[in-house]
Amino acid sequence: MKPSPTPRVKICCIASVDEAALAVDCGASALGLVSHMPSGPGIIRDEQIAEIAATVPPAIGTFLLTSRQQVADIIAQQRFCRTNTIQICDRLLHGTHRDLKVALPGISIVQVIHVTGPESIDEAVRVAPHVDAILLDSGNQKLAIKQLGGTGRTHDWTVSRAIRERIAVPLFLAGGLTPENVAHAIADVAPFGLDVCSGVRTAGRLDSTKLQRFFAAVRHAPAQSPRSVV
């Protein structure tokens, strides 16, 4: 997909109604609400996700981050939480992305691809036609305790760029983004969106100063010139 001149920003690991309001006030286009995960920060109960999602203006994306791998379970979870987007953090084992789209019309489906090496390019290209967006993160599904996000680590952005150039749906970049490195991420990957959690937090709490610095760095990053999809 072609690069975006100014990427959208998703603030992840939102833990309260107040954090959601702060992120939106600072310019967030989307919020990440983390349900049960095998590891990582920002996990809240589904009841809290539903409470927060109900307060967010309709133009803002509310992403339900789920580790569930059965489509039936994901459908039930979304219907309870009432977010407008589902972020699937692991691979589906039972059911398909199409099943989700049929059962949940109007709900956007975002598939996470954990960038572990060049093999992630093939995985992203294979999945992209069936979802509304791809989100690249730095987790590892092969560990004894899976890492499905929130690692605070960057990954190989040359792989991320190659994926962005080969898919026709929007690409979000996550993994270790901070006010200090986000301009480099934009220059190297030119993603549709940016996804940040720990990089705008202090002692686990959303930090308004870091948020403002992050958004300023995004606004002042050099605009990307259009490139054709490979």
mmCIF file of the C-alpha atoms, coordinates in Angstrom:
data_MODEL
# 
_entry.id   MODEL 
# 
loop_
_atom_site.group_PDB 
_atom_site.id 
_atom_site.type_symbol 
_atom_site.label_atom_id 
_atom_site.label_alt_id 
_atom_site.label_comp_id 
_atom_site.label_asym_id 
_atom_site.label_entity_id 
_atom_site.label_seq_id 
_atom_site.pdbx_PDB_ins_code 
_atom_site.Cartn_x 
_atom_site.Cartn_y 
_atom_site.Cartn_z 
_atom_site.occupancy 
_atom_site.B_iso_or_equiv 
_atom_site.pdbx_formal_charge 
_atom_site.auth_seq_id 
_atom_site.auth_comp_id 
_atom_site.auth_asym_id 
_atom_site.auth_atom_id 
_atom_site.pdbx_PDB_model_num 
ATOM 1   C CA . MET A 1 1   ? 0.000   0.000   0.000  1.00 0.00 ? 1   MET A CA 1 
ATOM 2   C CA . LYS A 1 2   ? 1.156   3.565   -0.644 1.00 0.00 ? 2   LYS A CA 1 
ATOM 3   C CA . PRO A 1 3   ? 2.662   5.460   2.306  1.00 0.00 ? 3   PRO A CA 1 
ATOM 4   C CA . SER A 1 4   ? 0.527   7.871   4.316  1.00 0.00 ? 4   SER A CA 1 
ATOM 5   C CA . PRO A 1 5   ? 1.779   11.489  4.536  1.00 0.00 ? 5   PRO A CA 1 
ATOM 6   C CA . THR A 1 6   ? 0.902   11.661  8.253  1.00 0.00 ? 6   THR A CA 1 
ATOM 7   C CA . PRO A 1 7   ? 0.261   8.323   9.961  1.00 0.00 ? 7   PRO A CA 1 
ATOM 8   C CA . ARG A 1 8   ? -2.702  7.855   12.266 1.00 0.00 ? 8   ARG A CA 1 
ATOM 9   C CA . VAL A 1 9   ? -1.843  7.128   15.891 1.00 0.00 ? 9   VAL A CA 1 
ATOM 10  C CA . LYS A 1 10  ? -3.328  4.374   18.039 1.00 0.00 ? 10  LYS A CA 1 
ATOM 11  C CA . ILE A 1 11  ? -2.659  4.567   21.769 1.00 0.00 ? 11  ILE A CA 1 
ATOM 12  C CA . CYS A 1 12  ? -2.712  1.077   23.220 1.00 0.00 ? 12  CYS A CA 1 
ATOM 13  C CA . CYS A 1 13  ? -3.093  -0.415  26.705 1.00 0.00 ? 13  CYS A CA 1 
ATOM 14  C CA . ILE A 1 14  ? -5.827  2.081   27.649 1.00 0.00 ? 14  ILE A CA 1 
ATOM 15  C CA . ALA A 1 15  ? -6.791  1.234   31.232 1.00 0.00 ? 15  ALA A CA 1 
ATOM 16  C CA . SER A 1 16  ? -9.563  3.685   32.147 1.00 0.00 ? 16  SER A CA 1 
ATOM 17  C CA . VAL A 1 17  ? -12.126 6.160   30.870 1.00 0.00 ? 17  VAL A CA 1 
ATOM 18  C CA . ASP A 1 18  ? -9.759  8.977   31.893 1.00 0.00 ? 18  ASP A CA 1 
ATOM 19  C CA . GLU A 1 19  ? -6.858  7.508   29.886 1.00 0.00 ? 19  GLU A CA 1 
ATOM 20  C CA . ALA A 1 20  ? -9.122  7.157   26.861 1.00 0.00 ? 20  ALA A CA 1 
ATOM 21  C CA . ALA A 1 21  ? -10.176 10.802  27.109 1.00 0.00 ? 21  ALA A CA 1 
ATOM 22  C CA . LEU A 1 22  ? -6.545  11.951  27.494 1.00 0.00 ? 22  LEU A CA 1 
ATOM 23  C CA . ALA A 1 23  ? -5.425  9.989   24.441 1.00 0.00 ? 23  ALA A CA 1 
ATOM 24  C CA . VAL A 1 24  ? -8.270  11.349  22.315 1.00 0.00 ? 24  VAL A CA 1 
ATOM 25  C CA . ASP A 1 25  ? -7.636  14.906  23.506 1.00 0.00 ? 25  ASP A CA 1 
ATOM 26  C CA . CYS A 1 26  ? -3.993  14.577  22.432 1.00 0.00 ? 26  CYS A CA 1 
ATOM 27  C CA . GLY A 1 27  ? -4.994  13.443  18.935 1.00 0.00 ? 27  GLY A CA 1 
ATOM 28  C CA . ALA A 1 28  ? -5.347  9.654   18.971 1.00 0.00 ? 28  ALA A CA 1 
ATOM 29  C CA . SER A 1 29  ? -7.283  8.182   16.046 1.00 0.00 ? 29  SER A CA 1 
ATOM 30  C CA . ALA A 1 30  ? -7.703  4.841   17.805 1.00 0.00 ? 30  ALA A CA 1 
ATOM 31  C CA . LEU A 1 31  ? -7.438  3.246   21.241 1.00 0.00 ? 31  LEU A CA 1 
ATOM 32  C CA . GLY A 1 32  ? -6.242  -0.251  22.121 1.00 0.00 ? 32  GLY A CA 1 
ATOM 33  C CA . LEU A 1 33  ? -8.110  -2.160  24.846 1.00 0.00 ? 33  LEU A CA 1 
ATOM 34  C CA . VAL A 1 34  ? -6.228  -5.288  25.935 1.00 0.00 ? 34  VAL A CA 1 
ATOM 35  C CA . SER A 1 35  ? -8.217  -8.315  27.041 1.00 0.00 ? 35  SER A CA 1 
ATOM 36  C CA . HIS A 1 36  ? -6.713  -11.485 28.539 1.00 0.00 ? 36  HIS A CA 1 
ATOM 37  C CA . MET A 1 37  ? -3.214  -12.232 27.225 1.00 0.00 ? 37  MET A CA 1 
ATOM 38  C CA . PRO A 1 38  ? -0.623  -14.857 28.198 1.00 0.00 ? 38  PRO A CA 1 
ATOM 39  C CA . SER A 1 39  ? 1.810   -12.009 28.989 1.00 0.00 ? 39  SER A CA 1 
ATOM 40  C CA . GLY A 1 40  ? 2.359   -8.293  28.568 1.00 0.00 ? 40  GLY A CA 1 
ATOM 41  C CA . PRO A 1 41  ? 1.043   -5.008  29.982 1.00 0.00 ? 41  PRO A CA 1 
ATOM 42  C CA . GLY A 1 42  ? -2.291  -3.237  29.943 1.00 0.00 ? 42  GLY A CA 1 
ATOM 43  C CA . ILE A 1 43  ? -4.615  -6.199  30.484 1.00 0.00 ? 43  ILE A CA 1 
ATOM 44  C CA . ILE A 1 44  ? -8.078  -5.246  31.726 1.00 0.00 ? 44  ILE A CA 1 
ATOM 45  C CA . ARG A 1 45  ? -11.319 -7.129  32.222 1.00 0.00 ? 45  ARG A CA 1 
ATOM 46  C CA . ASP A 1 46  ? -13.875 -7.327  29.436 1.00 0.00 ? 46  ASP A CA 1 
ATOM 47  C CA . GLU A 1 47  ? -16.276 -5.364  31.659 1.00 0.00 ? 47  GLU A CA 1 
ATOM 48  C CA . GLN A 1 48  ? -13.775 -2.481  31.730 1.00 0.00 ? 48  GLN A CA 1 
ATOM 49  C CA . ILE A 1 49  ? -13.315 -2.672  27.949 1.00 0.00 ? 49  ILE A CA 1 
ATOM 50  C CA . ALA A 1 50  ? -17.065 -2.371  27.454 1.00 0.00 ? 50  ALA A CA 1 
ATOM 51  C CA . GLU A 1 51  ? -17.236 0.569   29.869 1.00 0.00 ? 51  GLU A CA 1 
ATOM 52  C CA . ILE A 1 52  ? -14.404 2.455   28.143 1.00 0.00 ? 52  ILE A CA 1 
ATOM 53  C CA . ALA A 1 53  ? -15.594 1.703   24.594 1.00 0.00 ? 53  ALA A CA 1 
ATOM 54  C CA . ALA A 1 54  ? -19.044 3.111   25.406 1.00 0.00 ? 54  ALA A CA 1 
ATOM 55  C CA . THR A 1 55  ? -17.503 6.524   26.235 1.00 0.00 ? 55  THR A CA 1 
ATOM 56  C CA . VAL A 1 56  ? -15.375 6.925   23.093 1.00 0.00 ? 56  VAL A CA 1 
ATOM 57  C CA . PRO A 1 57  ? -16.601 9.185   20.256 1.00 0.00 ? 57  PRO A CA 1 
ATOM 58  C CA . PRO A 1 58  ? -17.775 7.129   17.247 1.00 0.00 ? 58  PRO A CA 1 
ATOM 59  C CA . ALA A 1 59  ? -15.096 8.493   14.914 1.00 0.00 ? 59  ALA A CA 1 
ATOM 60  C CA . ILE A 1 60  ? -12.359 6.997   17.108 1.00 0.00 ? 60  ILE A CA 1 
ATOM 61  C CA . GLY A 1 61  ? -11.336 3.378   16.587 1.00 0.00 ? 61  GLY A CA 1 
ATOM 62  C CA . THR A 1 62  ? -11.810 1.156   19.621 1.00 0.00 ? 62  THR A CA 1 
ATOM 63  C CA . PHE A 1 63  ? -9.639  -1.928  19.185 1.00 0.00 ? 63  PHE A CA 1 
ATOM 64  C CA . LEU A 1 64  ? -10.426 -5.057  21.208 1.00 0.00 ? 64  LEU A CA 1 
ATOM 65  C CA . LEU A 1 65  ? -7.102  -6.871  21.520 1.00 0.00 ? 65  LEU A CA 1 
ATOM 66  C CA . THR A 1 66  ? -7.891  -10.567 21.818 1.00 0.00 ? 66  THR A CA 1 
ATOM 67  C CA . SER A 1 67  ? -5.716  -13.652 22.194 1.00 0.00 ? 67  SER A CA 1 
ATOM 68  C CA . ARG A 1 68  ? -8.623  -15.988 21.458 1.00 0.00 ? 68  ARG A CA 1 
ATOM 69  C CA . GLN A 1 69  ? -8.101  -18.288 18.492 1.00 0.00 ? 69  GLN A CA 1 
ATOM 70  C CA . GLN A 1 70  ? -11.606 -19.605 17.878 1.00 0.00 ? 70  GLN A CA 1 
ATOM 71  C CA . VAL A 1 71  ? -13.900 -17.411 15.811 1.00 0.00 ? 71  VAL A CA 1 
ATOM 72  C CA . ALA A 1 72  ? -16.955 -18.270 17.914 1.00 0.00 ? 72  ALA A CA 1 
ATOM 73  C CA . ASP A 1 73  ? -15.178 -17.062 21.060 1.00 0.00 ? 73  ASP A CA 1 
ATOM 74  C CA . ILE A 1 74  ? -14.050 -13.830 19.390 1.00 0.00 ? 74  ILE A CA 1 
ATOM 75  C CA . ILE A 1 75  ? -17.580 -13.118 18.162 1.00 0.00 ? 75  ILE A CA 1 
ATOM 76  C CA . ALA A 1 76  ? -18.988 -13.585 21.665 1.00 0.00 ? 76  ALA A CA 1 
ATOM 77  C CA . GLN A 1 77  ? -16.279 -11.368 23.155 1.00 0.00 ? 77  GLN A CA 1 
ATOM 78  C CA . GLN A 1 78  ? -16.856 -8.524  20.705 1.00 0.00 ? 78  GLN A CA 1 
ATOM 79  C CA . ARG A 1 79  ? -20.606 -8.631  21.205 1.00 0.00 ? 79  ARG A CA 1 
ATOM 80  C CA . PHE A 1 80  ? -20.009 -8.188  24.921 1.00 0.00 ? 80  PHE A CA 1 
ATOM 81  C CA . CYS A 1 81  ? -17.323 -5.481  24.646 1.00 0.00 ? 81  CYS A CA 1 
ATOM 82  C CA . ARG A 1 82  ? -18.982 -3.563  21.769 1.00 0.00 ? 82  ARG A CA 1 
ATOM 83  C CA . THR A 1 83  ? -15.783 -2.206  20.210 1.00 0.00 ? 83  THR A CA 1 
ATOM 84  C CA . ASN A 1 84  ? -15.786 -1.163  16.562 1.00 0.00 ? 84  ASN A CA 1 
ATOM 85  C CA . THR A 1 85  ? -12.587 -3.066  15.733 1.00 0.00 ? 85  THR A CA 1 
ATOM 86  C CA . ILE A 1 86  ? -11.125 -6.464  16.616 1.00 0.00 ? 86  ILE A CA 1 
ATOM 87  C CA . GLN A 1 87  ? -7.347  -6.866  16.791 1.00 0.00 ? 87  GLN A CA 1 
ATOM 88  C CA . ILE A 1 88  ? -6.504  -10.564 16.560 1.00 0.00 ? 88  ILE A CA 1 
ATOM 89  C CA . CYS A 1 89  ? -3.152  -11.003 18.310 1.00 0.00 ? 89  CYS A CA 1 
ATOM 90  C CA . ASP A 1 90  ? -2.630  -14.703 17.551 1.00 0.00 ? 90  ASP A CA 1 
ATOM 91  C CA . ARG A 1 91  ? -3.363  -16.962 14.589 1.00 0.00 ? 91  ARG A CA 1 
ATOM 92  C CA . LEU A 1 92  ? -6.908  -18.250 14.110 1.00 0.00 ? 92  LEU A CA 1 
ATOM 93  C CA . LEU A 1 93  ? -7.193  -21.987 14.703 1.00 0.00 ? 93  LEU A CA 1 
ATOM 94  C CA . HIS A 1 94  ? -10.934 -22.525 14.241 1.00 0.00 ? 94  HIS A CA 1 
ATOM 95  C CA . GLY A 1 95  ? -12.907 -20.442 11.755 1.00 0.00 ? 95  GLY A CA 1 
ATOM 96  C CA . THR A 1 96  ? -11.822 -17.780 9.314  1.00 0.00 ? 96  THR A CA 1 
ATOM 97  C CA . HIS A 1 97  ? -11.629 -14.020 9.007  1.00 0.00 ? 97  HIS A CA 1 
ATOM 98  C CA . ARG A 1 98  ? -14.544 -14.225 6.592  1.00 0.00 ? 98  ARG A CA 1 
ATOM 99  C CA . ASP A 1 99  ? -16.617 -15.944 9.283  1.00 0.00 ? 99  ASP A CA 1 
ATOM 100 C CA . LEU A 1 100 ? -15.937 -12.978 11.535 1.00 0.00 ? 100 LEU A CA 1 
ATOM 101 C CA . LYS A 1 101 ? -16.934 -10.483 8.846  1.00 0.00 ? 101 LYS A CA 1 
ATOM 102 C CA . VAL A 1 102 ? -20.198 -12.304 8.166  1.00 0.00 ? 102 VAL A CA 1 
ATOM 103 C CA . ALA A 1 103 ? -21.100 -12.559 11.855 1.00 0.00 ? 103 ALA A CA 1 
ATOM 104 C CA . LEU A 1 104 ? -20.058 -9.003  12.728 1.00 0.00 ? 104 LEU A CA 1 
ATOM 105 C CA . PRO A 1 105 ? -20.996 -6.697  9.837  1.00 0.00 ? 105 PRO A CA 1 
ATOM 106 C CA . GLY A 1 106 ? -19.508 -3.230  10.197 1.00 0.00 ? 106 GLY A CA 1 
ATOM 107 C CA . ILE A 1 107 ? -16.790 -4.356  12.600 1.00 0.00 ? 107 ILE A CA 1 
ATOM 108 C CA . SER A 1 108 ? -13.242 -3.926  11.294 1.00 0.00 ? 108 SER A CA 1 
ATOM 109 C CA . ILE A 1 109 ? -10.851 -6.871  11.515 1.00 0.00 ? 109 ILE A CA 1 
ATOM 110 C CA . VAL A 1 110 ? -7.141  -6.265  12.099 1.00 0.00 ? 110 VAL A CA 1 
ATOM 111 C CA . GLN A 1 111 ? -4.699  -9.174  12.124 1.00 0.00 ? 111 GLN A CA 1 
ATOM 112 C CA . VAL A 1 112 ? -1.420  -8.929  14.029 1.00 0.00 ? 112 VAL A CA 1 
ATOM 113 C CA . ILE A 1 113 ? 1.675   -10.331 12.369 1.00 0.00 ? 113 ILE A CA 1 
ATOM 114 C CA . HIS A 1 114 ? 4.631   -10.728 14.713 1.00 0.00 ? 114 HIS A CA 1 
ATOM 115 C CA . VAL A 1 115 ? 7.756   -9.878  12.735 1.00 0.00 ? 115 VAL A CA 1 
ATOM 116 C CA . THR A 1 116 ? 10.309  -12.558 13.493 1.00 0.00 ? 116 THR A CA 1 
ATOM 117 C CA . GLY A 1 117 ? 12.089  -12.592 10.132 1.00 0.00 ? 117 GLY A CA 1 
ATOM 118 C CA . PRO A 1 118 ? 11.554  -12.636 6.353  1.00 0.00 ? 118 PRO A CA 1 
ATOM 119 C CA . GLU A 1 119 ? 8.993   -15.422 6.735  1.00 0.00 ? 119 GLU A CA 1 
ATOM 120 C CA . SER A 1 120 ? 6.638   -12.814 8.207  1.00 0.00 ? 120 SER A CA 1 
ATOM 121 C CA . ILE A 1 121 ? 6.352   -11.226 4.758  1.00 0.00 ? 121 ILE A CA 1 
ATOM 122 C CA . ASP A 1 122 ? 4.702   -14.322 3.310  1.00 0.00 ? 122 ASP A CA 1 
ATOM 123 C CA . GLU A 1 123 ? 2.345   -14.590 6.286  1.00 0.00 ? 123 GLU A CA 1 
ATOM 124 C CA . ALA A 1 124 ? 1.242   -10.959 5.938  1.00 0.00 ? 124 ALA A CA 1 
ATOM 125 C CA . VAL A 1 125 ? 0.740   -11.239 2.178  1.00 0.00 ? 125 VAL A CA 1 
ATOM 126 C CA . ARG A 1 126 ? -1.347  -14.380 2.668  1.00 0.00 ? 126 ARG A CA 1 
ATOM 127 C CA . VAL A 1 127 ? -3.608  -12.860 5.348  1.00 0.00 ? 127 VAL A CA 1 
ATOM 128 C CA . ALA A 1 128 ? -3.981  -9.294  4.042  1.00 0.00 ? 128 ALA A CA 1 
ATOM 129 C CA . PRO A 1 129 ? -6.726  -9.944  1.432  1.00 0.00 ? 129 PRO A CA 1 
ATOM 130 C CA . HIS A 1 130 ? -9.027  -11.253 4.164  1.00 0.00 ? 130 HIS A CA 1 
ATOM 131 C CA . VAL A 1 131 ? -8.768  -8.413  6.717  1.00 0.00 ? 131 VAL A CA 1 
ATOM 132 C CA . ASP A 1 132 ? -9.207  -4.645  6.920  1.00 0.00 ? 132 ASP A CA 1 
ATOM 133 C CA . ALA A 1 133 ? -5.663  -3.963  8.112  1.00 0.00 ? 133 ALA A CA 1 
ATOM 134 C CA . ILE A 1 134 ? -2.432  -5.625  9.182  1.00 0.00 ? 134 ILE A CA 1 
ATOM 135 C CA . LEU A 1 135 ? -0.638  -4.655  12.399 1.00 0.00 ? 135 LEU A CA 1 
ATOM 136 C CA . LEU A 1 136 ? 3.045   -5.521  12.730 1.00 0.00 ? 136 LEU A CA 1 
ATOM 137 C CA . ASP A 1 137 ? 4.370   -6.146  16.235 1.00 0.00 ? 137 ASP A CA 1 
ATOM 138 C CA . SER A 1 138 ? 7.431   -7.620  17.950 1.00 0.00 ? 138 SER A CA 1 
ATOM 139 C CA . GLY A 1 139 ? 5.935   -10.589 19.788 1.00 0.00 ? 139 GLY A CA 1 
ATOM 140 C CA . ASN A 1 140 ? 6.831   -14.262 19.562 1.00 0.00 ? 140 ASN A CA 1 
ATOM 141 C CA . GLN A 1 141 ? 4.173   -16.975 19.442 1.00 0.00 ? 141 GLN A CA 1 
ATOM 142 C CA . LYS A 1 142 ? 6.735   -19.778 19.706 1.00 0.00 ? 142 LYS A CA 1 
ATOM 143 C CA . LEU A 1 143 ? 7.800   -19.111 23.306 1.00 0.00 ? 143 LEU A CA 1 
ATOM 144 C CA . ALA A 1 144 ? 6.562   -21.331 26.143 1.00 0.00 ? 144 ALA A CA 1 
ATOM 145 C CA . ILE A 1 145 ? 4.635   -18.280 27.365 1.00 0.00 ? 145 ILE A CA 1 
ATOM 146 C CA . LYS A 1 146 ? 3.561   -16.503 24.209 1.00 0.00 ? 146 LYS A CA 1 
ATOM 147 C CA . GLN A 1 147 ? 4.394   -12.843 23.673 1.00 0.00 ? 147 GLN A CA 1 
ATOM 148 C CA . LEU A 1 148 ? 1.526   -11.308 21.715 1.00 0.00 ? 148 LEU A CA 1 
ATOM 149 C CA . GLY A 1 149 ? 2.470   -7.641  22.078 1.00 0.00 ? 149 GLY A CA 1 
ATOM 150 C CA . GLY A 1 150 ? 3.524   -5.045  24.591 1.00 0.00 ? 150 GLY A CA 1 
ATOM 151 C CA . THR A 1 151 ? 7.169   -6.110  24.526 1.00 0.00 ? 151 THR A CA 1 
ATOM 152 C CA . GLY A 1 152 ? 8.597   -2.615  24.178 1.00 0.00 ? 152 GLY A CA 1 
ATOM 153 C CA . ARG A 1 153 ? 10.962  -3.972  21.516 1.00 0.00 ? 153 ARG A CA 1 
ATOM 154 C CA . THR A 1 154 ? 11.423  -2.786  17.970 1.00 0.00 ? 154 THR A CA 1 
ATOM 155 C CA . HIS A 1 155 ? 11.792  -5.309  15.162 1.00 0.00 ? 155 HIS A CA 1 
ATOM 156 C CA . ASP A 1 156 ? 13.430  -5.242  11.736 1.00 0.00 ? 156 ASP A CA 1 
ATOM 157 C CA . TRP A 1 157 ? 11.771  -2.310  9.999  1.00 0.00 ? 157 TRP A CA 1 
ATOM 158 C CA . THR A 1 158 ? 13.145  -3.360  6.622  1.00 0.00 ? 158 THR A CA 1 
ATOM 159 C CA . VAL A 1 159 ? 10.821  -6.379  6.848  1.00 0.00 ? 159 VAL A CA 1 
ATOM 160 C CA . SER A 1 160 ? 7.981   -4.067  7.868  1.00 0.00 ? 160 SER A CA 1 
ATOM 161 C CA . ARG A 1 161 ? 8.624   -1.851  4.852  1.00 0.00 ? 161 ARG A CA 1 
ATOM 162 C CA . ALA A 1 162 ? 8.669   -4.862  2.535  1.00 0.00 ? 162 ALA A CA 1 
ATOM 163 C CA . ILE A 1 163 ? 5.314   -5.966  3.922  1.00 0.00 ? 163 ILE A CA 1 
ATOM 164 C CA . ARG A 1 164 ? 3.805   -2.494  3.536  1.00 0.00 ? 164 ARG A CA 1 
ATOM 165 C CA . GLU A 1 165 ? 4.881   -2.392  -0.100 1.00 0.00 ? 165 GLU A CA 1 
ATOM 166 C CA . ARG A 1 166 ? 3.369   -5.792  -0.892 1.00 0.00 ? 166 ARG A CA 1 
ATOM 167 C CA . ILE A 1 167 ? -0.080  -5.529  0.684  1.00 0.00 ? 167 ILE A CA 1 
ATOM 168 C CA . ALA A 1 168 ? -3.120  -3.528  -0.403 1.00 0.00 ? 168 ALA A CA 1 
ATOM 169 C CA . VAL A 1 169 ? -4.618  -2.854  3.034  1.00 0.00 ? 169 VAL A CA 1 
ATOM 170 C CA . PRO A 1 170 ? -3.512  -0.328  5.678  1.00 0.00 ? 170 PRO A CA 1 
ATOM 171 C CA . LEU A 1 171 ? -0.545  -1.263  7.828  1.00 0.00 ? 171 LEU A CA 1 
ATOM 172 C CA . PHE A 1 172 ? -0.081  -0.302  11.474 1.00 0.00 ? 172 PHE A CA 1 
ATOM 173 C CA . LEU A 1 173 ? 3.419   -0.415  12.983 1.00 0.00 ? 173 LEU A CA 1 
ATOM 174 C CA . ALA A 1 174 ? 3.851   -1.370  16.652 1.00 0.00 ? 174 ALA A CA 1 
ATOM 175 C CA . GLY A 1 175 ? 6.758   -2.435  18.803 1.00 0.00 ? 175 GLY A CA 1 
ATOM 176 C CA . GLY A 1 176 ? 9.040   -0.209  20.843 1.00 0.00 ? 176 GLY A CA 1 
ATOM 177 C CA . LEU A 1 177 ? 7.931   3.134   19.411 1.00 0.00 ? 177 LEU A CA 1 
ATOM 178 C CA . THR A 1 178 ? 8.877   6.244   21.414 1.00 0.00 ? 178 THR A CA 1 
ATOM 179 C CA . PRO A 1 179 ? 8.934   10.017  20.900 1.00 0.00 ? 179 PRO A CA 1 
ATOM 180 C CA . GLU A 1 180 ? 12.642  9.615   20.144 1.00 0.00 ? 180 GLU A CA 1 
ATOM 181 C CA . ASN A 1 181 ? 12.433  6.973   17.386 1.00 0.00 ? 181 ASN A CA 1 
ATOM 182 C CA . VAL A 1 182 ? 9.001   7.475   15.806 1.00 0.00 ? 182 VAL A CA 1 
ATOM 183 C CA . ALA A 1 183 ? 10.287  9.841   13.094 1.00 0.00 ? 183 ALA A CA 1 
ATOM 184 C CA . HIS A 1 184 ? 12.782  7.153   12.040 1.00 0.00 ? 184 HIS A CA 1 
ATOM 185 C CA . ALA A 1 185 ? 9.987   4.576   12.003 1.00 0.00 ? 185 ALA A CA 1 
ATOM 186 C CA . ILE A 1 186 ? 7.916   6.776   9.717  1.00 0.00 ? 186 ILE A CA 1 
ATOM 187 C CA . ALA A 1 187 ? 10.867  7.343   7.405  1.00 0.00 ? 187 ALA A CA 1 
ATOM 188 C CA . ASP A 1 188 ? 11.817  3.648   7.284  1.00 0.00 ? 188 ASP A CA 1 
ATOM 189 C CA . VAL A 1 189 ? 8.352   2.071   7.015  1.00 0.00 ? 189 VAL A CA 1 
ATOM 190 C CA . ALA A 1 190 ? 5.884   4.817   5.979  1.00 0.00 ? 190 ALA A CA 1 
ATOM 191 C CA . PRO A 1 191 ? 2.973   3.048   7.691  1.00 0.00 ? 191 PRO A CA 1 
ATOM 192 C CA . PHE A 1 192 ? -0.695  3.990   7.592  1.00 0.00 ? 192 PHE A CA 1 
ATOM 193 C CA . GLY A 1 193 ? -0.763  3.978   11.393 1.00 0.00 ? 193 GLY A CA 1 
ATOM 194 C CA . LEU A 1 194 ? 1.439   3.858   14.471 1.00 0.00 ? 194 LEU A CA 1 
ATOM 195 C CA . ASP A 1 195 ? 0.655   1.868   17.616 1.00 0.00 ? 195 ASP A CA 1 
ATOM 196 C CA . VAL A 1 196 ? 2.301   2.849   20.903 1.00 0.00 ? 196 VAL A CA 1 
ATOM 197 C CA . CYS A 1 197 ? 1.947   1.663   24.499 1.00 0.00 ? 197 CYS A CA 1 
ATOM 198 C CA . SER A 1 198 ? 4.990   1.765   26.806 1.00 0.00 ? 198 SER A CA 1 
ATOM 199 C CA . GLY A 1 199 ? 6.642   4.595   24.874 1.00 0.00 ? 199 GLY A CA 1 
ATOM 200 C CA . VAL A 1 200 ? 4.075   7.109   26.162 1.00 0.00 ? 200 VAL A CA 1 
ATOM 201 C CA . ARG A 1 201 ? 3.827   5.818   29.725 1.00 0.00 ? 201 ARG A CA 1 
ATOM 202 C CA . THR A 1 202 ? 5.649   6.418   32.997 1.00 0.00 ? 202 THR A CA 1 
ATOM 203 C CA . ALA A 1 203 ? 5.419   3.752   35.691 1.00 0.00 ? 203 ALA A CA 1 
ATOM 204 C CA . GLY A 1 204 ? 2.635   2.158   33.648 1.00 0.00 ? 204 GLY A CA 1 
ATOM 205 C CA . ARG A 1 205 ? 0.462   5.280   33.550 1.00 0.00 ? 205 ARG A CA 1 
ATOM 206 C CA . LEU A 1 206 ? -0.305  7.295   30.440 1.00 0.00 ? 206 LEU A CA 1 
ATOM 207 C CA . ASP A 1 207 ? 1.995   10.340  30.511 1.00 0.00 ? 207 ASP A CA 1 
ATOM 208 C CA . SER A 1 208 ? 0.561   13.517  28.967 1.00 0.00 ? 208 SER A CA 1 
ATOM 209 C CA . THR A 1 209 ? 4.031   14.998  28.388 1.00 0.00 ? 209 THR A CA 1 
ATOM 210 C CA . LYS A 1 210 ? 5.249   11.902  26.524 1.00 0.00 ? 210 LYS A CA 1 
ATOM 211 C CA . LEU A 1 211 ? 1.990   11.803  24.568 1.00 0.00 ? 211 LEU A CA 1 
ATOM 212 C CA . GLN A 1 212 ? 2.429   15.403  23.450 1.00 0.00 ? 212 GLN A CA 1 
ATOM 213 C CA . ARG A 1 213 ? 6.062   14.759  22.498 1.00 0.00 ? 213 ARG A CA 1 
ATOM 214 C CA . PHE A 1 214 ? 5.045   11.674  20.526 1.00 0.00 ? 214 PHE A CA 1 
ATOM 215 C CA . PHE A 1 215 ? 2.361   13.510  18.557 1.00 0.00 ? 215 PHE A CA 1 
ATOM 216 C CA . ALA A 1 216 ? 4.718   16.432  17.926 1.00 0.00 ? 216 ALA A CA 1 
ATOM 217 C CA . ALA A 1 217 ? 7.346   14.032  16.561 1.00 0.00 ? 217 ALA A CA 1 
ATOM 218 C CA . VAL A 1 218 ? 4.749   12.474  14.238 1.00 0.00 ? 218 VAL A CA 1 
ATOM 219 C CA . ARG A 1 219 ? 3.561   15.863  12.990 1.00 0.00 ? 219 ARG A CA 1 
ATOM 220 C CA . HIS A 1 220 ? 7.089   17.077  12.309 1.00 0.00 ? 220 HIS A CA 1 
ATOM 221 C CA . ALA A 1 221 ? 8.348   13.888  10.639 1.00 0.00 ? 221 ALA A CA 1 
ATOM 222 C CA . PRO A 1 222 ? 9.178   14.412  6.928  1.00 0.00 ? 222 PRO A CA 1 
ATOM 223 C CA . ALA A 1 223 ? 6.250   13.553  4.656  1.00 0.00 ? 223 ALA A CA 1 
ATOM 224 C CA . GLN A 1 224 ? 6.625   10.396  2.597  1.00 0.00 ? 224 GLN A CA 1 
ATOM 225 C CA . SER A 1 225 ? 6.535   10.554  -1.184 1.00 0.00 ? 225 SER A CA 1 
ATOM 226 C CA . PRO A 1 226 ? 4.150   8.072   -2.860 1.00 0.00 ? 226 PRO A CA 1 
ATOM 227 C CA . ARG A 1 227 ? 5.552   4.739   -3.976 1.00 0.00 ? 227 ARG A CA 1 
ATOM 228 C CA . SER A 1 228 ? 3.808   2.067   -5.945 1.00 0.00 ? 228 SER A CA 1 
ATOM 229 C CA . VAL A 1 229 ? 2.657   -1.156  -4.384 1.00 0.00 ? 229 VAL A CA 1 
ATOM 230 C CA . VAL A 1 230 ? 5.058   -3.922  -5.368 1.00 0.00 ? 230 VAL A CA 1 
# 
